[in-house]
Amino acid sequence: MLVAEALTRFQVQIDPHLEREAEIPMLGAPQRQGDVLFIDSKVTVTEATEGAKQVGTIAIVQGENGGNTHRLWTTAPVWVRVVTRSNNDVLDFTIPAGVEAYIEHPEHGFLGLEPGNYTARRQREQAEIIRQVAD
């Protein structure tokens, strides 16, 4: 899918300097977008998973500086589970075969995720103290 097609399909906007005619590559984990890392997960999220819900889109991380949100968009509903672990993981999700999934952020554009099991994790940085990266 081209960036321009994703903008139309998902009815979102990204920063004007980002290329509209670029193809969004579909890749597996690990990938990073700003302050969120997408890694392989050992968890397959299904309707039987405690706390799971089926969505076509979900905010993964709400932006702290300027309200820019990292959002998962899919071409068919997928199963997700908000994570309560204390290691900066925020979401487990499973993309089944035949479903396209994209991570969108107004300043970073789009990532494409291949089918598989993923965990979205907030990144940390070492400054005066260990803290979450603010995007």
Backbone as CSV, one residue per row, in Angstrom:
resi,resn,N_x,N_y,N_z,CA_x,CA_y,CA_z,C_x,C_y,C_z
1,MET,0.850,-1.166,0.000,0.000,0.000,0.000,0.902,1.237,0.000
2,LEU,0.522,2.226,-0.771,1.235,3.500,-0.765,0.778,4.347,0.415
3,VAL,1.619,5.251,0.874,1.260,6.158,1.967,-0.019,6.915,1.618
4,ALA,-0.132,7.419,0.400,-1.322,8.170,-0.013,-2.588,7.318,0.116
5,GLU,-2.484,6.037,-0.231,-3.642,5.132,-0.102,-4.009,4.919,1.361
6,ALA,-3.006,4.787,2.219,-3.262,4.604,3.649,-3.934,5.838,4.244
7,LEU,-3.504,7.016,3.821,-4.115,8.249,4.319,-5.589,8.302,3.972
8,THR,-5.930,7.914,2.752,-7.327,7.904,2.320,-8.114,6.809,3.031
9,ARG,-7.546,5.624,3.089,-8.251,4.488,3.681,-8.549,4.700,5.164
10,PHE,-7.560,5.202,5.911,-7.711,5.336,7.356,-8.148,6.731,7.787
11,GLN,-8.275,7.652,6.814,-8.741,9.020,7.098,-7.901,9.692,8.178
12,VAL,-6.579,9.692,7.991,-5.649,10.322,8.925,-4.760,11.284,8.160
13,GLN,-4.020,12.094,8.881,-3.057,13.025,8.299,-1.692,12.763,8.916
14,ILE,-0.658,12.951,8.116,0.711,12.899,8.609,1.393,14.187,8.199
15,ASP,2.552,14.442,8.768,3.270,15.686,8.473,3.486,15.854,6.973
16,PRO,3.371,17.084,6.474,3.454,17.339,5.030,4.786,16.962,4.392
17,HIS,5.883,16.960,5.146,7.179,16.645,4.545,7.367,15.153,4.256
18,LEU,6.483,14.289,4.793,6.623,12.858,4.574,6.117,12.474,3.180
19,GLU,6.854,11.615,2.508,6.565,11.204,1.132,5.220,10.475,1.034
20,ARG,4.372,10.904,0.125,3.050,10.298,-0.067,3.064,9.134,-1.058
21,GLU,4.005,9.122,-1.971,4.027,8.094,-3.019,4.918,6.906,-2.655
22,ALA,5.447,6.877,-1.453,6.288,5.761,-1.020,5.417,4.559,-0.668
23,GLU,5.930,3.370,-0.967,5.241,2.152,-0.578,5.585,1.840,0.874
24,ILE,4.603,1.398,1.635,4.818,1.018,3.029,5.265,-0.447,3.037
25,PRO,6.509,-0.729,3.418,6.967,-2.123,3.412,6.319,-2.909,4.548
26,MET,6.019,-4.161,4.284,5.474,-5.062,5.298,6.641,-5.868,5.859
27,LEU,6.944,-5.662,7.138,8.089,-6.304,7.777,7.652,-6.959,9.083
28,GLY,8.451,-7.895,9.547,8.222,-8.500,10.852,8.946,-7.718,11.933
29,ALA,8.948,-8.264,13.126,9.607,-7.616,14.255,11.093,-7.921,14.218
30,PRO,11.917,-7.120,14.847,11.580,-5.892,15.567,11.541,-4.680,14.642
31,GLN,10.686,-3.744,15.000,10.611,-2.450,14.333,10.401,-1.392,15.414
32,ARG,10.789,-0.166,15.086,10.633,0.935,16.040,10.002,2.107,15.322
33,GLN,9.095,2.763,16.036,8.504,4.008,15.539,8.494,4.988,16.709
34,GLY,9.394,5.979,16.642,9.484,6.943,17.746,9.816,6.241,19.043
35,ASP,8.942,6.384,20.026,9.187,5.822,21.353,8.545,4.461,21.574
36,VAL,8.088,3.795,20.502,7.443,2.494,20.628,8.214,1.466,19.807
37,LEU,8.481,0.323,20.430,9.185,-0.779,19.805,8.194,-1.923,19.613
38,PHE,8.218,-2.555,18.450,7.357,-3.695,18.161,8.251,-4.923,18.072
39,ILE,8.031,-5.870,18.998,8.871,-7.054,19.093,8.012,-8.303,18.932
40,ASP,8.683,-9.438,18.595,7.991,-10.720,18.552,7.438,-11.026,19.929
41,SER,6.261,-11.633,19.944,5.638,-12.023,21.205,5.429,-13.525,21.219
42,LYS,5.554,-14.124,22.380,5.251,-15.537,22.547,3.755,-15.740,22.775
43,VAL,3.028,-14.647,22.927,1.595,-14.696,23.215,0.808,-14.615,21.912
44,THR,-0.047,-15.596,21.680,-1.008,-15.522,20.588,-2.318,-15.047,21.203
45,VAL,-2.765,-13.862,20.814,-3.981,-13.291,21.385,-5.171,-13.782,20.559
46,THR,-6.120,-14.448,21.231,-7.340,-14.957,20.601,-8.529,-14.563,21.456
47,GLU,-9.711,-14.946,21.003,-10.902,-14.642,21.790,-10.855,-15.330,23.150
48,ALA,-10.054,-16.392,23.300,-9.940,-17.111,24.567,-8.935,-16.474,25.520
49,THR,-8.171,-15.483,25.058,-7.165,-14.829,25.897,-7.857,-13.877,26.860
50,GLU,-7.532,-14.001,28.135,-8.143,-13.126,29.139,-7.856,-11.664,28.822
51,GLY,-8.889,-10.834,28.831,-8.747,-9.407,28.580,-8.660,-9.035,27.111
52,ALA,-8.801,-10.010,26.211,-8.683,-9.724,24.780,-9.955,-9.083,24.237
53,LYS,-9.756,-8.221,23.235,-10.890,-7.648,22.512,-10.517,-7.569,21.042
54,GLN,-11.528,-7.571,20.204,-11.290,-7.519,18.766,-11.475,-6.085,18.291
55,VAL,-10.489,-5.584,17.523,-10.516,-4.196,17.057,-10.040,-4.113,15.610
56,GLY,-10.412,-3.025,14.955,-9.874,-2.692,13.642,-8.860,-1.574,13.743
57,THR,-8.944,-0.831,14.839,-7.964,0.209,15.140,-7.916,0.405,16.655
58,ILE,-6.730,0.797,17.148,-6.580,1.072,18.576,-5.381,1.991,18.772
59,ALA,-5.528,2.918,19.713,-4.395,3.764,20.104,-3.458,2.915,20.951
60,ILE,-2.190,2.851,20.521,-1.202,2.053,21.251,-0.587,2.895,22.356
61,VAL,-0.093,4.067,21.993,0.501,5.006,22.949,0.029,6.397,22.579
62,GLN,-0.534,7.098,23.532,-0.951,8.480,23.341,0.277,9.372,23.429
63,GLY,0.470,10.246,22.456,1.632,11.130,22.447,1.615,12.093,23.617
64,GLU,2.783,12.293,24.211,2.897,13.189,25.363,3.212,14.610,24.948
65,ASN,3.919,14.765,23.836,4.283,16.096,23.351,3.475,16.404,22.100
66,GLY,2.394,17.140,22.256,1.603,17.522,21.099,0.450,16.593,20.790
67,GLY,0.239,15.560,21.585,-0.921,14.706,21.400,-0.834,13.734,20.236
68,ASN,0.341,13.531,19.645,0.469,12.588,18.536,0.420,11.160,19.057
69,THR,-0.457,10.357,18.474,-0.710,9.010,18.945,-0.165,7.976,17.974
70,HIS,0.424,6.917,18.494,0.788,5.747,17.707,-0.469,4.882,17.661
71,ARG,-0.950,4.568,16.452,-2.215,3.860,16.314,-2.047,2.658,15.388
72,LEU,-2.652,1.539,15.778,-2.702,0.338,14.955,-3.956,0.390,14.099
73,TRP,-3.778,0.199,12.787,-4.882,0.118,11.822,-4.786,-1.233,11.134
74,THR,-5.914,-1.909,10.948,-5.898,-3.207,10.277,-6.988,-3.255,9.206
75,THR,-6.801,-4.154,8.243,-7.771,-4.296,7.163,-8.913,-5.237,7.538
76,ALA,-8.809,-5.903,8.682,-9.873,-6.741,9.253,-9.627,-6.764,10.763
77,PRO,-10.669,-6.991,11.554,-10.471,-6.988,13.009,-9.424,-8.010,13.463
78,VAL,-8.643,-7.606,14.477,-7.627,-8.472,15.082,-7.843,-8.492,16.591
79,TRP,-7.276,-9.498,17.245,-7.372,-9.617,18.696,-6.200,-8.914,19.355
80,VAL,-6.506,-8.073,20.348,-5.493,-7.336,21.105,-5.763,-7.515,22.593
81,ARG,-4.708,-7.311,23.384,-4.848,-7.336,24.836,-3.963,-6.253,25.411
82,VAL,-4.560,-5.337,26.149,-3.787,-4.321,26.853,-2.990,-5.029,27.929
83,VAL,-1.720,-4.690,28.021,-0.790,-5.401,28.901,-0.703,-4.695,30.240
84,THR,-0.628,-5.481,31.285,-0.488,-4.927,32.636,0.866,-5.265,33.241
85,ARG,1.777,-5.829,32.428,3.129,-6.111,32.933,3.825,-4.787,33.218
86,SER,4.820,-4.819,34.084,5.482,-3.579,34.495,6.780,-3.306,33.743
87,ASN,7.025,-3.959,32.610,8.299,-3.791,31.900,8.164,-2.888,30.682
88,ASN,7.220,-1.970,30.686,6.974,-1.019,29.601,6.214,-1.615,28.426
89,ASP,5.787,-2.896,28.490,4.926,-3.442,27.460,3.552,-2.807,27.608
90,VAL,2.929,-2.471,26.477,1.621,-1.818,26.545,0.521,-2.577,25.820
91,LEU,0.888,-3.425,24.830,-0.148,-4.101,24.052,0.423,-5.374,23.435
92,ASP,-0.325,-6.471,23.554,-0.050,-7.689,22.802,-1.105,-7.784,21.718
93,PHE,-0.721,-8.207,20.514,-1.715,-8.381,19.459,-1.244,-9.416,18.457
94,THR,-2.217,-10.039,17.805,-1.946,-11.066,16.808,-2.557,-10.645,15.490
95,ILE,-1.730,-10.660,14.442,-2.190,-10.356,13.090,-2.266,-11.685,12.343
96,PRO,-3.484,-12.125,12.001,-3.595,-13.405,11.299,-3.205,-13.281,9.825
97,ALA,-2.936,-14.426,9.208,-2.625,-14.459,7.776,-3.771,-13.814,7.001
98,GLY,-3.411,-13.056,5.980,-4.409,-12.413,5.131,-4.847,-11.041,5.595
99,VAL,-4.404,-10.614,6.781,-4.765,-9.297,7.317,-3.548,-8.388,7.218
100,GLU,-3.755,-7.172,6.747,-2.685,-6.175,6.721,-2.817,-5.298,7.950
101,ALA,-1.678,-4.968,8.546,-1.677,-4.126,9.743,-0.636,-3.025,9.573
102,TYR,-1.005,-1.826,10.005,-0.140,-0.662,9.872,-0.113,0.092,11.184
103,ILE,1.059,0.619,11.519,1.209,1.508,12.657,1.373,2.904,12.083
104,GLU,0.528,3.822,12.545,0.527,5.198,12.019,0.842,6.179,13.139
105,HIS,1.607,7.192,12.776,1.925,8.294,13.686,2.078,9.545,12.833
106,PRO,1.482,10.659,13.232,1.521,11.862,12.395,2.919,12.350,12.026
107,GLU,3.897,12.190,12.920,5.253,12.676,12.643,6.156,11.633,11.992
108,HIS,5.818,10.342,12.134,6.679,9.272,11.647,6.125,8.554,10.425
109,GLY,4.858,8.753,10.106,4.267,8.066,8.977,3.768,6.684,9.354
110,PHE,4.073,5.682,8.507,3.520,4.341,8.665,4.609,3.273,8.720
111,LEU,4.327,2.219,9.495,5.057,0.952,9.454,4.053,-0.105,9.026
112,GLY,4.489,-1.090,8.272,3.650,-2.235,7.942,4.128,-3.447,8.712
113,LEU,3.195,-4.192,9.305,3.546,-5.382,10.075,3.015,-6.637,9.390
114,GLU,3.893,-7.612,9.182,3.502,-8.903,8.631,2.638,-9.653,9.640
115,PRO,1.896,-10.668,9.178,1.162,-11.505,10.134,2.102,-12.096,11.186
116,GLY,1.613,-12.177,12.415,2.407,-12.714,13.513,1.918,-12.212,14.850
117,ASN,2.658,-12.550,15.888,2.353,-12.126,17.257,3.324,-11.031,17.652
118,TYR,2.788,-9.942,18.197,3.598,-8.772,18.518,3.304,-8.273,19.932
119,THR,4.318,-7.647,20.509,4.166,-6.852,21.721,4.644,-5.448,21.396
120,ALA,3.848,-4.457,21.751,4.260,-3.057,21.642,4.844,-2.660,22.990
121,ARG,6.049,-2.099,22.960,6.765,-1.760,24.196,7.230,-0.312,24.131
122,ARG,6.978,0.427,25.190,7.531,1.779,25.323,9.024,1.685,25.517
123,GLN,9.759,2.584,24.908,11.206,2.600,25.077,11.582,3.462,26.269
124,ARG,12.714,3.106,26.865,13.242,3.875,27.984,14.580,4.449,27.572
125,GLU,14.995,5.474,28.303,16.304,6.057,28.059,16.962,6.362,29.396
126,GLN,18.275,6.432,29.373,19.024,6.772,30.585,19.422,8.237,30.492
127,ALA,18.946,9.024,31.396,19.356,10.420,31.517,19.824,10.557,32.959
128,GLU,19.313,11.542,33.672,19.625,11.627,35.099,19.033,10.419,35.818
129,ILE,17.903,9.933,35.259,17.231,8.749,35.779,16.773,7.927,34.564
130,ILE,16.433,6.656,34.775,15.844,5.867,33.695,14.401,6.332,33.539
131,ARG,14.016,6.664,32.314,12.669,7.178,32.077,12.186,6.718,30.708
132,GLN,10.871,6.800,30.522,10.317,6.489,29.213,10.677,7.570,28.230
133,VAL,10.900,7.174,26.979,11.154,8.132,25.923,9.862,8.875,25.634
134,ALA,9.913,10.193,25.573,8.718,11.001,25.269,8.776,11.378,23.797
135,ASP,7.722,11.020,23.082,7.657,11.250,21.643,6.821,12.487,21.360
